[in-house]
């Protein structure tokens, strides 16, 4: 069976890399145990979180 992450790719460029990196740091500080999976998924998540403050705020919650 194929993992969903293996089927996904970046959805576009990272519009605001600083905002995406700031969120990444906050999420990893909240739960360091997710770091290996998070590092693997980050190329897919960074464009989303860098472009949408709404989705970034949902991820923080």
C-alpha positions as a Markdown table, in Angstrom:
| # | Residue | x | y | z |
|---|---|---|---|---|
| 1 | Unk | 0.0 | 0.0 | 0.0 |
| 2 | Unk | 1.3 | 3.5 | -0.9 |
| 3 | Unk | 1.4 | 6.2 | 1.7 |
| 4 | Unk | -0.5 | 9.4 | 0.9 |
| 5 | Unk | 2.7 | 11.5 | 1.4 |
| 6 | Unk | 4.5 | 9.4 | -1.3 |
| 7 | Unk | 1.8 | 10.5 | -3.8 |
| 8 | Unk | 1.9 | 14.2 | -2.9 |
| 9 | Unk | 4.2 | 16.9 | -4.1 |
| 10 | Unk | 4.7 | 20.6 | -3.4 |
| 11 | Unk | 1.7 | 22.6 | -4.6 |
| 12 | Unk | 3.7 | 25.6 | -5.7 |
| 13 | Unk | 6.4 | 27.9 | -4.5 |
| 14 | Unk | 6.7 | 29.0 | -0.9 |
| 15 | Unk | 5.3 | 32.5 | -1.0 |
| 16 | Unk | 6.5 | 33.6 | 2.5 |
| 17 | Unk | 9.3 | 31.3 | 3.5 |
| 18 | Unk | 9.9 | 33.2 | 6.8 |
| 19 | Unk | 6.3 | 32.7 | 7.9 |
| 20 | Unk | 6.5 | 29.0 | 6.9 |
| 21 | Unk | 9.7 | 28.5 | 8.8 |
| 22 | Unk | 8.4 | 30.3 | 11.8 |
| 23 | Unk | 5.4 | 28.0 | 11.9 |
| 24 | Unk | 7.6 | 25.0 | 11.4 |
| 25 | Unk | 9.6 | 26.0 | 14.5 |
| 26 | Unk | 6.5 | 26.6 | 16.6 |
| 27 | Unk | 5.0 | 23.2 | 15.6 |
| 28 | Unk | 8.2 | 21.3 | 16.3 |
| 29 | Unk | 8.6 | 23.1 | 19.7 |
| 30 | Unk | 5.1 | 22.0 | 20.6 |
| 31 | Unk | 5.7 | 18.3 | 19.8 |
| 32 | Unk | 9.4 | 17.4 | 19.0 |
| 33 | Unk | 8.4 | 13.8 | 18.6 |
| 34 | Unk | 6.9 | 14.5 | 15.2 |
| 35 | Unk | 10.1 | 15.8 | 13.8 |
| 36 | Unk | 11.0 | 12.8 | 11.5 |
| 37 | Unk | 7.6 | 12.7 | 9.8 |
| 38 | Unk | 7.4 | 16.5 | 9.8 |
| 39 | Unk | 10.7 | 16.8 | 8.0 |
| 40 | Unk | 9.6 | 14.4 | 5.4 |
| 41 | Unk | 6.3 | 16.2 | 4.8 |
| 42 | Unk | 7.7 | 19.7 | 5.0 |
| 43 | Unk | 8.2 | 20.2 | 1.2 |
| 44 | Unk | 4.5 | 19.6 | 0.8 |
| 45 | Unk | 3.4 | 21.7 | 3.7 |
| 46 | Unk | 5.7 | 24.7 | 3.4 |
| 47 | Unk | 3.9 | 26.1 | 0.3 |
| 48 | Unk | 0.5 | 25.8 | 2.0 |
| 49 | Unk | 1.6 | 27.4 | 5.3 |
| 50 | Unk | 3.7 | 30.0 | 3.5 |
| 51 | Unk | 0.7 | 31.2 | 1.5 |
| 52 | Unk | -2.2 | 30.9 | 4.0 |
| 53 | Unk | -2.2 | 32.5 | 7.3 |
| 54 | Unk | -5.6 | 30.9 | 8.0 |
| 55 | Unk | -4.3 | 27.4 | 7.5 |
| 56 | Unk | -1.2 | 28.2 | 9.5 |
| 57 | Unk | -3.4 | 29.4 | 12.4 |
| 58 | Unk | -5.4 | 26.2 | 12.2 |
| 59 | Unk | -2.1 | 24.1 | 12.4 |
| 60 | Unk | -1.0 | 26.1 | 15.5 |
| 61 | Unk | -4.3 | 25.1 | 17.3 |
